[in-house]
Amino acid sequence: MNMRMRKLVGLFILLTWLGIYCIFAVGLAVLILPNAHWFVELLYYATAGMAWIFPVRYLFVWMNRPDPA
């Protein structure tokens, strides 16, 4: 698979992952933070807003791998 195709496939994987992750993060917040203080909610959403990138870094590495010679 060439780099162009990997980037196209990676785009769809990334969009799917973000959609699923957002639904999961908000659903978890509704379950565990219904009456939480605003600062606790701020910390949760800030952490959840940055946590999605850690699993995606492997996708980025795969997408940017050079084509075989």
PQR file of N, CA, C, O and H, with PARSE charges and radii, in Angstrom:
ATOM      1  N   MET A   1       0.858  -1.166   0.000 -0.4000 1.5000
ATOM      2  CA  MET A   1       0.000   0.000   0.000 -0.0000 2.0000
ATOM      3  C   MET A   1       0.910   1.236   0.000  0.5500 1.7000
ATOM      4  O   MET A   1       1.831   1.337   0.810 -0.5500 1.4000
ATOM      5  N   ASN A   2       0.643   2.162  -0.907 -0.4000 1.5000
ATOM      6  CA  ASN A   2       1.477   3.350  -0.949 -0.0000 2.0000
ATOM      7  C   ASN A   2       1.038   4.372   0.103  0.5500 1.7000
ATOM      8  O   ASN A   2      -0.011   4.231   0.732 -0.5500 1.4000
ATOM      9  H   ASN A   2      -0.105   2.080  -1.565  0.4000 1.0000
ATOM     10  N   MET A   3       1.861   5.392   0.274 -0.4000 1.5000
ATOM     11  CA  MET A   3       1.614   6.371   1.333 -0.0000 2.0000
ATOM     12  C   MET A   3       0.291   7.106   1.135  0.5500 1.7000
ATOM     13  O   MET A   3      -0.401   7.405   2.109 -0.5500 1.4000
ATOM     14  H   MET A   3       2.713   5.507  -0.237  0.4000 1.0000
ATOM     15  N   ARG A   4      -0.060   7.393  -0.089 -0.4000 1.5000
ATOM     16  CA  ARG A   4      -1.322   8.090  -0.347 -0.0000 2.0000
ATOM     17  C   ARG A   4      -2.520   7.282   0.110  0.5500 1.7000
ATOM     18  O   ARG A   4      -3.448   7.820   0.714 -0.5500 1.4000
ATOM     19  H   ARG A   4       0.502   7.150  -0.880  0.4000 1.0000
ATOM     20  N   MET A   5      -2.500   5.981  -0.180 -0.4000 1.5000
ATOM     21  CA  MET A   5      -3.606   5.113   0.225 -0.0000 2.0000
ATOM     22  C   MET A   5      -3.623   4.945   1.746  0.5500 1.7000
ATOM     23  O   MET A   5      -4.691   4.921   2.356 -0.5500 1.4000
ATOM     24  H   MET A   5      -1.746   5.544  -0.670  0.4000 1.0000
ATOM     25  N   ARG A   6      -2.430   4.827   2.362 -0.4000 1.5000
ATOM     26  CA  ARG A   6      -2.374   4.717   3.825 -0.0000 2.0000
ATOM     27  C   ARG A   6      -2.958   5.959   4.484  0.5500 1.7000
ATOM     28  O   ARG A   6      -3.655   5.855   5.494 -0.5500 1.4000
ATOM     29  H   ARG A   6      -1.562   4.846   1.866  0.4000 1.0000
ATOM     30  N   LYS A   7      -2.683   7.122   3.927 -0.4000 1.5000
ATOM     31  CA  LYS A   7      -3.231   8.361   4.501 -0.0000 2.0000
ATOM     32  C   LYS A   7      -4.743   8.433   4.337  0.5500 1.7000
ATOM     33  O   LYS A   7      -5.438   8.925   5.226 -0.5500 1.4000
ATOM     34  H   LYS A   7      -2.117   7.206   3.107  0.4000 1.0000
ATOM     35  N   LEU A   8      -5.255   7.953   3.222 -0.4000 1.5000
ATOM     36  CA  LEU A   8      -6.702   7.936   3.022 -0.0000 2.0000
ATOM     37  C   LEU A   8      -7.368   6.972   4.003  0.5500 1.7000
ATOM     38  O   LEU A   8      -8.364   7.320   4.637 -0.5500 1.4000
ATOM     39  H   LEU A   8      -4.691   7.553   2.499  0.4000 1.0000
ATOM     40  N   VAL A   9      -6.824   5.772   4.127 -0.4000 1.5000
ATOM     41  CA  VAL A   9      -7.365   4.789   5.069 -0.0000 2.0000
ATOM     42  C   VAL A   9      -7.222   5.311   6.499  0.5500 1.7000
ATOM     43  O   VAL A   9      -8.134   5.170   7.313 -0.5500 1.4000
ATOM     44  H   VAL A   9      -6.015   5.490   3.611  0.4000 1.0000
ATOM     45  N   GLY A  10      -6.076   5.912   6.795 -0.4000 1.5000
ATOM     46  CA  GLY A  10      -5.840   6.469   8.122 -0.0000 2.0000
ATOM     47  C   GLY A  10      -6.816   7.574   8.473  0.5500 1.7000
ATOM     48  O   GLY A  10      -7.219   7.702   9.629 -0.5500 1.4000
ATOM     49  H   GLY A  10      -5.335   6.027   6.133  0.4000 1.0000
ATOM     50  N   LEU A  11      -7.201   8.374   7.488 -0.4000 1.5000
ATOM     51  CA  LEU A  11      -8.188   9.434   7.712 -0.0000 2.0000
ATOM     52  C   LEU A  11      -9.515   8.849   8.180  0.5500 1.7000
ATOM     53  O   LEU A  11     -10.110   9.335   9.141 -0.5500 1.4000
ATOM     54  H   LEU A  11      -6.873   8.270   6.549  0.4000 1.0000
ATOM     55  N   PHE A  12      -9.978   7.798   7.492 -0.4000 1.5000
ATOM     56  CA  PHE A  12     -11.251   7.194   7.881 -0.0000 2.0000
ATOM     57  C   PHE A  12     -11.153   6.487   9.232  0.5500 1.7000
ATOM     58  O   PHE A  12     -12.106   6.512  10.011 -0.5500 1.4000
ATOM     59  H   PHE A  12      -9.494   7.403   6.711  0.4000 1.0000
ATOM     60  N   ILE A  13     -10.021   5.862   9.516 -0.4000 1.5000
ATOM     61  CA  ILE A  13      -9.826   5.240  10.826 -0.0000 2.0000
ATOM     62  C   ILE A  13      -9.830   6.312  11.910  0.5500 1.7000
ATOM     63  O   ILE A  13     -10.440   6.128  12.964 -0.5500 1.4000
ATOM     64  H   ILE A  13      -9.246   5.842   8.883  0.4000 1.0000
ATOM     65  N   LEU A  14      -9.155   7.428  11.656 -0.4000 1.5000
ATOM     66  CA  LEU A  14      -9.078   8.512  12.631 -0.0000 2.0000
ATOM     67  C   LEU A  14     -10.447   9.117  12.901  0.5500 1.7000
ATOM     68  O   LEU A  14     -10.801   9.352  14.056 -0.5500 1.4000
ATOM     69  H   LEU A  14      -8.660   7.577  10.800  0.4000 1.0000
ATOM     70  N   LEU A  15     -11.212   9.371  11.860 -0.4000 1.5000
ATOM     71  CA  LEU A  15     -12.548   9.946  12.052 -0.0000 2.0000
ATOM     72  C   LEU A  15     -13.473   8.989  12.812  0.5500 1.7000
ATOM     73  O   LEU A  15     -14.259   9.412  13.660 -0.5500 1.4000
ATOM     74  H   LEU A  15     -10.924   9.180  10.921  0.4000 1.0000
ATOM     75  N   THR A  16     -13.370   7.708  12.499 -0.4000 1.5000
ATOM     76  CA  THR A  16     -14.175   6.710  13.218 -0.0000 2.0000
ATOM     77  C   THR A  16     -13.762   6.647  14.676  0.5500 1.7000
ATOM     78  O   THR A  16     -14.610   6.628  15.568 -0.5500 1.4000
ATOM     79  H   THR A  16     -12.732   7.364  11.810  0.4000 1.0000
ATOM     80  N   TRP A  17     -12.456   6.615  14.919 -0.4000 1.5000
ATOM     81  CA  TRP A  17     -11.933   6.565  16.289 -0.0000 2.0000
ATOM     82  C   TRP A  17     -12.389   7.783  17.086  0.5500 1.7000
ATOM     83  O   TRP A  17     -12.820   7.643  18.230 -0.5500 1.4000
ATOM     84  H   TRP A  17     -11.767   6.630  14.195  0.4000 1.0000
ATOM     85  N   LEU A  18     -12.301   8.970  16.500 -0.4000 1.5000
ATOM     86  CA  LEU A  18     -12.693  10.181  17.225 -0.0000 2.0000
ATOM     87  C   LEU A  18     -14.182  10.172  17.562  0.5500 1.7000
ATOM     88  O   LEU A  18     -14.570  10.583  18.655 -0.5500 1.4000
ATOM     89  H   LEU A  18     -11.951   9.084  15.570  0.4000 1.0000
ATOM     90  N   GLY A  19     -15.002   9.717  16.651 -0.4000 1.5000
ATOM     91  CA  GLY A  19     -16.429   9.642  16.930 -0.0000 2.0000
ATOM     92  C   GLY A  19     -16.747   8.696  18.068  0.5500 1.7000
ATOM     93  O   GLY A  19     -17.511   9.031  18.973 -0.5500 1.4000
ATOM     94  H   GLY A  19     -14.686   9.383  15.763  0.4000 1.0000
ATOM     95  N   ILE A  20     -16.157   7.512  18.021 -0.4000 1.5000
ATOM     96  CA  ILE A  20     -16.380   6.529  19.083 -0.0000 2.0000
ATOM     97  C   ILE A  20     -15.819   7.031  20.408  0.5500 1.7000
ATOM     98  O   ILE A  20     -16.454   6.883  21.452 -0.5500 1.4000
ATOM     99  H   ILE A  20     -15.535   7.239  17.287  0.4000 1.0000
ATOM    100  N   TYR A  21     -14.624   7.626  20.364 -0.4000 1.5000
ATOM    101  CA  TYR A  21     -13.996   8.124  21.590 -0.0000 2.0000
ATOM    102  C   TYR A  21     -14.813   9.251  22.221  0.5500 1.7000
ATOM    103  O   TYR A  21     -14.961   9.299  23.442 -0.5500 1.4000
ATOM    104  H   TYR A  21     -14.108   7.746  19.515  0.4000 1.0000
ATOM    105  N   CYS A  22     -15.340  10.153  21.401 -0.4000 1.5000
ATOM    106  CA  CYS A  22     -16.146  11.256  21.941 -0.0000 2.0000
ATOM    107  C   CYS A  22     -17.417  10.743  22.616  0.5500 1.7000
ATOM    108  O   CYS A  22     -17.789  11.205  23.695 -0.5500 1.4000
ATOM    109  H   CYS A  22     -15.219  10.114  20.409  0.4000 1.0000
ATOM    110  N   ILE A  23     -18.067   9.797  21.979 -0.4000 1.5000
ATOM    111  CA  ILE A  23     -19.278   9.225  22.577 -0.0000 2.0000
ATOM    112  C   ILE A  23     -18.937   8.535  23.892  0.5500 1.7000
ATOM    113  O   ILE A  23     -19.663   8.677  24.876 -0.5500 1.4000
ATOM    114  H   ILE A  23     -17.765   9.421  21.103  0.4000 1.0000
ATOM    115  N   PHE A  24     -17.844   7.794  23.912 -0.4000 1.5000
ATOM    116  CA  PHE A  24     -17.428   7.118  25.140 -0.0000 2.0000
ATOM    117  C   PHE A  24     -17.063   8.113  26.238  0.5500 1.7000
ATOM    118  O   PHE A  24     -17.479   7.940  27.384 -0.5500 1.4000
ATOM    119  H   PHE A  24     -17.254   7.679  23.112  0.4000 1.0000
ATOM    120  N   ALA A  25     -16.292   9.154  25.910 -0.4000 1.5000
ATOM    121  CA  ALA A  25     -15.843  10.126  26.910 -0.0000 2.0000
ATOM    122  C   ALA A  25     -17.024  10.900  27.505  0.5500 1.7000
ATOM    123  O   ALA A  25     -17.076  11.113  28.716 -0.5500 1.4000
ATOM    124  H   ALA A  25     -15.955   9.294  24.979  0.4000 1.0000
ATOM    125  N   VAL A  26     -17.950  11.310  26.677 -0.4000 1.5000
ATOM    126  CA  VAL A  26     -19.113  12.046  27.174 -0.0000 2.0000
ATOM    127  C   VAL A  26     -20.030  11.116  27.962  0.5500 1.7000
ATOM    128  O   VAL A  26     -20.570  11.515  28.994 -0.5500 1.4000
ATOM    129  H   VAL A  26     -17.907  11.137  25.693  0.4000 1.0000
ATOM    130  N   GLY A  27     -20.214   9.889  27.494 -0.4000 1.5000
ATOM    131  CA  GLY A  27     -21.029   8.922  28.231 -0.0000 2.0000
ATOM    132  C   GLY A  27     -20.445   8.608  29.600  0.5500 1.7000
ATOM    133  O   GLY A  27     -21.180   8.493  30.581 -0.5500 1.4000
ATOM    134  H   GLY A  27     -19.775   9.565  26.656  0.4000 1.0000
ATOM    135  N   LEU A  28     -19.129   8.468  29.667 -0.4000 1.5000
ATOM    136  CA  LEU A  28     -18.475   8.235  30.951 -0.0000 2.0000
ATOM    137  C   LEU A  28     -18.638   9.439  31.871  0.5500 1.7000
ATOM    138  O   LEU A  28     -18.857   9.280  33.071 -0.5500 1.4000
ATOM    139  H   LEU A  28     -18.532   8.561  28.870  0.4000 1.0000
ATOM    140  N   ALA A  29     -18.532  10.629  31.318 -0.4000 1.5000
ATOM    141  CA  ALA A  29     -18.708  11.835  32.131 -0.0000 2.0000
ATOM    142  C   ALA A  29     -20.122  11.927  32.692  0.5500 1.7000
ATOM    143  O   ALA A  29     -20.310  12.336  33.837 -0.5500 1.4000
ATOM    144  H   ALA A  29     -18.353  10.758  30.343  0.4000 1.0000
ATOM    145  N   VAL A  30     -21.096  11.557  31.909 -0.4000 1.5000
ATOM    146  CA  VAL A  30     -22.489  11.591  32.380 -0.0000 2.0000
ATOM    147  C   VAL A  30     -22.681  10.603  33.525  0.5500 1.7000
ATOM    148  O   VAL A  30     -23.442  10.864  34.456 -0.5500 1.4000
ATOM    149  H   VAL A  30     -20.944  11.224  30.979  0.4000 1.0000
ATOM    150  N   LEU A  31     -21.984   9.463  33.453 -0.4000 1.5000
ATOM    151  CA  LEU A  31     -22.132   8.458  34.510 -0.0000 2.0000
ATOM    152  C   LEU A  31     -21.401   8.830  35.794  0.5500 1.7000
ATOM    153  O   LEU A  31     -21.928   8.618  36.886 -0.5500 1.4000
ATOM    154  H   LEU A  31     -21.365   9.251  32.697  0.4000 1.0000
ATOM    155  N   ILE A  32     -20.198   9.379  35.680 -0.4000 1.5000
ATOM    156  CA  ILE A  32     -19.401   9.589  36.893 -0.0000 2.0000
ATOM    157  C   ILE A  32     -19.384  11.034  37.395  0.5500 1.7000
ATOM    158  O   ILE A  32     -18.954  11.283  38.521 -0.5500 1.4000
ATOM    159  H   ILE A  32     -19.770   9.552  34.793  0.4000 1.0000
ATOM    160  N   LEU A  33     -19.841  11.987  36.586 -0.4000 1.5000
ATOM    161  CA  LEU A  33     -19.769  13.391  36.992 -0.0000 2.0000
ATOM    162  C   LEU A  33     -21.115  14.111  36.985  0.5500 1.7000
ATOM    163  O   LEU A  33     -21.165  15.274  36.584 -0.5500 1.4000
ATOM    164  H   LEU A  33     -20.190  11.784  35.671  0.4000 1.0000
ATOM    165  N   PRO A  34     -22.200  13.481  37.406 -0.5600 1.5000
ATOM    166  CA  PRO A  34     -23.478  14.190  37.280  0.2800 2.0000
ATOM    167  C   PRO A  34     -23.589  15.410  38.195  0.5500 1.7000
ATOM    168  O   PRO A  34     -24.201  16.408  37.814 -0.5500 1.4000
ATOM    169  N   ASN A  35     -23.014  15.348  39.381 -0.4000 1.5000
ATOM    170  CA  ASN A  35     -23.114  16.467  40.316 -0.0000 2.0000
ATOM    171  C   ASN A  35     -21.740  16.968  40.732  0.5500 1.7000
ATOM    172  O   ASN A  35     -21.572  17.470  41.843 -0.5500 1.4000
ATOM    173  H   ASN A  35     -22.517  14.537  39.690  0.4000 1.0000
ATOM    174  N   ALA A  36     -20.788  16.840  39.876 -0.4000 1.5000
ATOM    175  CA  ALA A  36     -19.420  17.230  40.203 -0.0000 2.0000
ATOM    176  C   ALA A  36     -19.257  18.743  40.134  0.5500 1.7000
ATOM    177  O   ALA A  36     -20.007  19.446  39.456 -0.5500 1.4000
ATOM    178  H   ALA A  36     -20.925  16.432  38.973  0.4000 1.0000
ATOM    179  N   HIS A  37     -18.260  19.210  40.853 -0.4000 1.5000
ATOM    180  CA  HIS A  37     -17.911  20.619  40.835 -0.0000 2.0000
ATOM    181  C   HIS A  37     -17.408  20.988  39.438  0.5500 1.7000
ATOM    182  O   HIS A  37     -16.871  20.132  38.735 -0.5500 1.4000
ATOM    183  H   HIS A  37     -17.651  18.639  41.404  0.4000 1.0000
ATOM    184  N   TRP A  38     -17.572  22.230  39.030 -0.4000 1.5000
ATOM    185  CA  TRP A  38     -17.196  22.645  37.680 -0.0000 2.0000
ATOM    186  C   TRP A  38     -15.709  22.445  37.411  0.5500 1.7000
ATOM    187  O   TRP A  38     -15.317  22.166  36.278 -0.5500 1.4000
ATOM    188  H   TRP A  38     -18.009  22.925  39.600  0.4000 1.0000
ATOM    189  N   PHE A  39     -14.873  22.585  38.450 -0.4000 1.5000
ATOM    190  CA  PHE A  39     -13.441  22.419  38.254 -0.0000 2.0000
ATOM    191  C   PHE A  39     -13.081  20.957  37.986  0.5500 1.7000
ATOM    192  O   PHE A  39     -12.179  20.673  37.198 -0.5500 1.4000
ATOM    193  H   PHE A  39     -15.191  22.811  39.371  0.4000 1.0000
ATOM    194  N   VAL A  40     -13.779  20.037  38.636 -0.4000 1.5000
ATOM    195  CA  VAL A  40     -13.562  18.616  38.386 -0.0000 2.0000
ATOM    196  C   VAL A  40     -13.971  18.273  36.956  0.5500 1.7000
ATOM    197  O   VAL A  40     -13.283  17.512  36.276 -0.5500 1.4000
ATOM    198  H   VAL A  40     -14.512  20.267  39.277  0.4000 1.0000
ATOM    199  N   GLU A  41     -15.085  18.832  36.504 -0.4000 1.5000
ATOM    200  CA  GLU A  41     -15.510  18.619  35.119 -0.0000 2.0000
ATOM    201  C   GLU A  41     -14.491  19.201  34.141  0.5500 1.7000
ATOM    202  O   GLU A  41     -14.189  18.591  33.116 -0.5500 1.4000
ATOM    203  H   GLU A  41     -15.644  19.450  37.056  0.4000 1.0000
ATOM    204  N   LEU A  42     -13.968  20.375  34.459 -0.4000 1.5000
ATOM    205  CA  LEU A  42     -12.949  20.986  33.613 -0.0000 2.0000
ATOM    206  C   LEU A  42     -11.721  20.100  33.512  0.5500 1.7000
ATOM    207  O   LEU A  42     -11.188  19.918  32.418 -0.5500 1.4000
ATOM    208  H   LEU A  42     -14.213  20.871  35.292  0.4000 1.0000
ATOM    209  N   LEU A  43     -11.259  19.547  34.619 -0.4000 1.5000
ATOM    210  CA  LEU A  43     -10.106  18.651  34.605 -0.0000 2.0000
ATOM    211  C   LEU A  43     -10.397  17.381  33.802  0.5500 1.7000
ATOM    212  O   LEU A  43      -9.554  16.914  33.036 -0.5500 1.4000
ATOM    213  H   LEU A  43     -11.691  19.695  35.509  0.4000 1.0000
ATOM    214  N   TYR A  44     -11.595  16.832  33.984 -0.4000 1.5000
ATOM    215  CA  TYR A  44     -11.953  15.624  33.248 -0.0000 2.0000
ATOM    216  C   TYR A  44     -11.962  15.883  31.747  0.5500 1.7000
ATOM    217  O   TYR A  44     -11.352  15.133  30.985 -0.5500 1.4000
ATOM    218  H   TYR A  44     -12.280  17.211  34.606  0.4000 1.0000
ATOM    219  N   TYR A  45     -12.645  16.935  31.320 -0.4000 1.5000
ATOM    220  CA  TYR A  45     -12.750  17.193  29.883 -0.0000 2.0000
ATOM    221  C   TYR A  45     -11.409  17.613  29.280  0.5500 1.7000
ATOM    222  O   TYR A  45     -11.140  17.313  28.116 -0.5500 1.4000
ATOM    223  H   TYR A  45     -13.140  17.544  31.940  0.4000 1.0000
ATOM    224  N   ALA A  46     -10.575  18.292  30.041 -0.4000 1.5000
ATOM    225  CA  ALA A  46      -9.236  18.635  29.544 -0.0000 2.0000
ATOM    226  C   ALA A  46      -8.403  17.372  29.362  0.5500 1.7000
ATOM    227  O   ALA A  46      -7.702  17.227  28.360 -0.5500 1.4000
ATOM    228  H   ALA A  46     -10.793  18.536  30.986  0.4000 1.0000
ATOM    229  N   THR A  47      -8.477  16.469  30.318 -0.4000 1.5000
ATOM    230  CA  THR A  47      -7.738  15.201  30.219 -0.0000 2.0000
ATOM    231  C   THR A  47      -8.295  14.337  29.098  0.5500 1.7000
ATOM    232  O   THR A  47      -7.535  13.798  28.293 -0.5500 1.4000
ATOM    233  H   THR A  47      -9.046  16.587  31.132  0.4000 1.0000
ATOM    234  N   ALA A  48      -9.596  14.205  29.040 -0.4000 1.5000
ATOM    235  CA  ALA A  48     -10.217  13.394  27.989 -0.0000 2.0000
ATOM    236  C   ALA A  48      -9.991  14.018  26.614  0.5500 1.7000
ATOM    237  O   ALA A  48      -9.895  13.301  25.618 -0.5500 1.4000
ATOM    238  H   ALA A  48     -10.213  14.643  29.694  0.4000 1.0000
ATOM    239  N   GLY A  49      -9.905  15.332  26.552 -0.4000 1.5000
ATOM    240  CA  GLY A  49      -9.679  16.008  25.286 -0.0000 2.0000
ATOM    241  C   GLY A  49      -8.278  15.806  24.737  0.5500 1.7000
ATOM    242  O   GLY A  49      -8.059  15.933  23.532 -0.5500 1.4000
ATOM    243  H   GLY A  49      -9.983  15.915  27.362  0.4000 1.0000
ATOM    244  N   MET A  50      -7.326  15.492  25.609 -0.4000 1.5000
ATOM    245  CA  MET A  50      -5.955  15.253  25.160 -0.0000 2.0000
ATOM    246  C   MET A  50      -5.605  13.771  25.092  0.5500 1.7000
ATOM    247  O   MET A  50      -4.628  13.405  24.438 -0.5500 1.4000
ATOM    248  H   MET A  50      -7.504  15.389  26.588  0.4000 1.0000
ATOM    249  N   ALA A  51      -6.364  12.925  25.741 -0.4000 1.5000
ATOM    250  CA  ALA A  51      -6.019  11.500  25.837 -0.0000 2.0000
ATOM    251  C   ALA A  51      -6.205  10.744  24.523  0.5500 1.7000
ATOM    252  O   ALA A  51      -5.608   9.683  24.342 -0.5500 1.4000
ATOM    253  H   ALA A  51      -7.158  13.222  26.272  0.4000 1.0000
ATOM    254  N   TRP A  52      -7.004  11.255  23.619 -0.4000 1.5000
ATOM    255  CA  TRP A  52      -7.253  10.539  22.364 -0.0000 2.0000
ATOM    256  C   TRP A  52      -6.014  10.456  21.485  0.5500 1.7000
ATOM    257  O   TRP A  52      -5.920   9.579  20.625 -0.5500 1.4000
ATOM    258  H   TRP A  52      -7.489  12.117  23.765  0.4000 1.0000
ATOM    259  N   ILE A  53      -5.066  11.359  21.692 -0.4000 1.5000
ATOM    260  CA  ILE A  53      -3.915  11.419  20.805 -0.0000 2.0000
ATOM    261  C   ILE A  53      -2.930  10.277  21.044  0.5500 1.7000
ATOM    262  O   ILE A  53      -2.216   9.891  20.119 -0.5500 1.4000
ATOM    263  H   ILE A  53      -5.143  12.071  22.390  0.4000 1.0000
ATOM    264  N   PHE A  54      -2.872   9.731  22.247 -0.4000 1.5000
ATOM    265  CA  PHE A  54      -1.879   8.699  22.545 -0.0000 2.0000
ATOM    266  C   PHE A  54      -2.064   7.427  21.719  0.5500 1.7000
ATOM    267  O   PHE A  54      -1.072   6.926  21.189 -0.5500 1.4000
ATOM    268  H   PHE A  54      -3.453  10.045  22.998  0.4000 1.0000
ATOM    269  N   PRO A  55      -3.260   6.877  21.576 -0.5600 1.5000
ATOM    270  CA  PRO A  55      -3.403   5.714  20.689  0.2800 2.0000
ATOM    271  C   PRO A  55      -3.248   6.067  19.207  0.5500 1.7000
ATOM    272  O   PRO A  55      -2.880   5.211  18.402 -0.5500 1.4000
ATOM    273  N   VAL A  56      -3.524   7.303  18.851 -0.4000 1.5000
ATOM    274  CA  VAL A  56      -3.493   7.708  17.451 -0.0000 2.0000
ATOM    275  C   VAL A  56      -2.061   7.907  16.956  0.5500 1.7000
ATOM    276  O   VAL A  56      -1.825   7.891  15.748 -0.5500 1.4000
ATOM    277  H   VAL A  56      -3.823   7.997  19.505  0.4000 1.0000
ATOM    278  N   ARG A  57      -1.118   8.091  17.848 -0.4000 1.5000
ATOM    279  CA  ARG A  57       0.261   8.316  17.398 -0.0000 2.0000
ATOM    280  C   ARG A  57       0.777   7.125  16.587  0.5500 1.7000
ATOM    281  O   ARG A  57       1.568   7.306  15.662 -0.5500 1.4000
ATOM    282  H   ARG A  57      -1.310   8.104  18.829  0.4000 1.0000
ATOM    283  N   TYR A  58       0.341   5.922  16.921 -0.4000 1.5000
ATOM    284  CA  TYR A  58       0.756   4.751  16.146 -0.0000 2.0000
ATOM    285  C   TYR A  58       0.148   4.772  14.751  0.5500 1.7000
ATOM    286  O   TYR A  58       0.773   4.326  13.789 -0.5500 1.4000
ATOM    287  H   TYR A  58      -0.302   5.774  17.672  0.4000 1.0000
ATOM    288  N   LEU A  59      -1.063   5.286  14.643 -0.4000 1.5000
ATOM    289  CA  LEU A  59      -1.687   5.450  13.333 -0.0000 2.0000
ATOM    290  C   LEU A  59      -0.909   6.466  12.502  0.5500 1.7000
ATOM    291  O   LEU A  59      -0.688   6.251  11.310 -0.5500 1.4000
ATOM    292  H   LEU A  59      -1.571   5.648  15.424  0.4000 1.0000
ATOM    293  N   PHE A  60      -0.496   7.562  13.117 -0.4000 1.5000
ATOM    294  CA  PHE A  60       0.279   8.579  12.397 -0.0000 2.0000
ATOM    295  C   PHE A  60       1.616   8.023  11.929  0.5500 1.7000
ATOM    296  O   PHE A  60       2.059   8.323  10.819 -0.5500 1.4000
ATOM    297  H   PHE A  60      -0.676   7.736  14.085  0.4000 1.0000
ATOM    298  N   VAL A  61       2.259   7.222  12.761 -0.4000 1.5000
ATOM    299  CA  VAL A  61       3.526   6.608  12.362 -0.0000 2.0000
ATOM    300  C   VAL A  61       3.305   5.697  11.158  0.5500 1.7000
ATOM    301  O   VAL A  61       4.087   5.724  10.208 -0.5500 1.4000
ATOM    302  H   VAL A  61       1.900   6.979  13.662  0.4000 1.0000
ATOM    303  N   TRP A  62       2.254   4.901  11.192 -0.4000 1.5000
ATOM    304  CA  TRP A  62       1.950   4.006  10.083 -0.0000 2.0000
ATOM    305  C   TRP A  62       1.617   4.795   8.811  0.5500 1.7000
ATOM    306  O   TRP A  62       2.061   4.430   7.722 -0.5500 1.4000
ATOM    307  H   TRP A  62       1.619   4.880  11.963  0.4000 1.0000
ATOM    308  N   MET A  63       0.843   5.866   8.946 -0.4000 1.5000
ATOM    309  CA  MET A  63       0.446   6.635   7.786 -0.0000 2.0000
ATOM    310  C   MET A  63       1.650   7.321   7.123  0.5500 1.7000
ATOM    311  O   MET A  63       1.680   7.456   5.900 -0.5500 1.4000
ATOM    312  H   MET A  63       0.482   6.162   9.830  0.4000 1.0000
ATOM    313  N   ASN A  64       2.619   7.743   7.897 -0.4000 1.5000
ATOM    314  CA  ASN A  64       3.762   8.495   7.363 -0.0000 2.0000
ATOM    315  C   ASN A  64       4.979   7.635   7.060  0.5500 1.7000
ATOM    316  O   ASN A  64       6.044   8.164   6.740 -0.5500 1.4000
ATOM    317  H   ASN A  64       2.595   7.633   8.891  0.4000 1.0000
ATOM    318  N   ARG A  65       4.839   6.334   7.155 -0.4000 1.5000
ATOM    319  CA  ARG A  65       5.946   5.445   6.814 -0.0000 2.0000
ATOM    320  C   ARG A  65       6.248   5.581   5.327  0.5500 1.7000
ATOM    321  O   ARG A  65       5.330   5.598   4.507 -0.5500 1.4000
ATOM    322  H   ARG A  65       3.974   5.905   7.415  0.4000 1.0000
ATOM    323  N   PRO A  66       7.529   5.679   4.972 -0.5600 1.5000
ATOM    324  CA  PRO A  66       7.853   5.832   3.543  0.2800 2.0000
ATOM    325  C   PRO A  66       7.484   4.585   2.739  0.5500 1.7000
ATOM    326  O   PRO A  66       7.430   3.470   3.258 -0.5500 1.4000
ATOM    327  N   ASP A  67       7.237   4.818   1.474 -0.4000 1.5000
ATOM    328  CA  ASP A  67       6.919   3.717   0.568 -0.0000 2.0000
ATOM    329  C   ASP A  67       8.135   2.807   0.412  0.5500 1.7000
ATOM    330  O   ASP A  67       9.270   3.283   0.415 -0.5500 1.4000
ATOM    331  H   ASP A  67       7.281   5.724   1.052  0.4000 1.0000
ATOM    332  N   PRO A  68       7.901   1.498   0.275 -0.5600 1.5000
ATOM    333  CA  PRO A  68       9.037   0.614   0.009  0.2800 2.0000
ATOM    334  C   PRO A  68       9.663   0.915  -1.357  0.5500 1.7000
ATOM    335  O   PRO A  68       8.984   1.303  -2.308 -0.5500 1.4000
ATOM    336  N   ALA A  69      10.946   0.726  -1.413 -0.4000 1.5000
ATOM    337  CA  ALA A  69      11.658   1.041  -2.670 -0.0000 2.0000
ATOM    338  C   ALA A  69      11.381   0.015  -3.753  0.5500 1.7000
ATOM    339  O   ALA A  69      11.900   0.134  -4.863 -0.5500 1.4000
ATOM    340  H   ALA A  69      11.498   0.411  -0.641  0.4000 1.0000
TER
END
